[in-house]
Amino acid sequence: MNKILDALMRTASTVLVASSIILPASSAKSAELGGLNLDGFCRSIYGASARSYLQPRRGASGWYCLRGTQFFSFSGSGKDMHAACKWQYRRTDAVAQPLNWANPYSWRCYRQDVLIR
């Protein structure tokens, strides 16, 4: 499966956004808003001392907010990567997708209105 995904990523005519969402290259560039500022998002919710934390060996789903010794999951309390995109880009139509689930640093934000499902 990873070899197939890697091949799609290298193909000039398509960009793989997730396993079920594919954008033509021309749309992908205009649809992408950018990466995520997870430290800023964590601070906006949990205060100035909060920061993002990556749990080892969890891939793209390993991100948490950390305040002191307390961990807060992005999937709990409605705080998820989509919410981080909406906060960062101040757009209600912003959605998050990792380019590669094995790479925690591959998260990108996109305009939802141009995604092809």
Number of C-alpha atoms within 10 A of each C-alpha: 6 10 8 8 17 12 11 15 16 11 12 10 11 16 21 23 24 16 13 8 12 17 19 14 15 12 15 19 13 11 18 19 19 15 18 20 13 20 17 17 22 24 17 14 11 14 12 12 11 22 20 20 18 16 13 9 11 13 17 19 19 17 23 23 23 20 18 9 6 9 15 18 16 21 14 9 8 10 17 16 24 21 19 23 29 19 17 19 17 11 15 13 15 24 21 25 21 22 20 20 18 15 15 19 16 15 20 20 25 26 20 15 10 14 17 12 9
